[in-house]
C-alpha cells in the first residue's frame, strides 16, 4: 500500500522526534546468530504465529493508524532533510517507528518495559522509496538488557520470540549519548530478505 504522510501526521511525528533525536550517531553492534533463512524451516506453529502478527499489524501500512496506536517517535526520521536509515555492507534496517511505552525510555534503560509480546512489537520498520512514500516492511522486538535483568535476574538468557532468541546489540538511542546494551529481533513480515526472515540487515530494503 502506498502512503504519503498527511501534514498533520508529519507535524505530530516531527514534534515527537525533535525531543528524541540522537546526540551522537548510532553505531550498531550485533552478536552473531544462526538465523533461519527460509520459511520452510520455521515449522507450522511459528508460521501461524507470524501470520497472526502480519494480520494484526497490517493496519499500520497506514501511518495515521500507527500513530493512533502509540507509535509516535521516528528513529531516524525518514522525513528529515537528507534522511538515511541504519545501513551496513549487508543491507539496511529501514526507519524505526517506536512505541516508547512498549520499549521504555532510553534515559533510564533499567526502568524500561521488560515484556516481549509478539502481538505488540516495540517498533515498526518502514522503508522509504524514491518517490518519498514510506512502506511498512517489518516489525522489531526490543528490550533493554538492564530492564530484562531487572525482572529475570542478572545474566538471564535473552528472551525468545517465534522460537528465535533476540540478538544482543549495543548502540546509542535518542535521549542517551551512551551505547545501551539490549536484545532485539527484526522480523521482515512484509518483504523478503535473502539473508533470512530474522536477519537484522535486509539488502532489499531501501532508505
Secondary structure by P-SEA (a helix, b strand, c coil): ccccccaaaaaaaaaaaaacccccbbbbbbcccccccccccccaaaaaaaaaaaaaacccccaaaaaaacccccccccccccccccccccccccccccccccccccccccccccccccccccbbbbbbccccbbbbcbbbbbbbaaaaaacccccccccccccccbbbbbbbccccccccccccccccccccccccccccccccccc
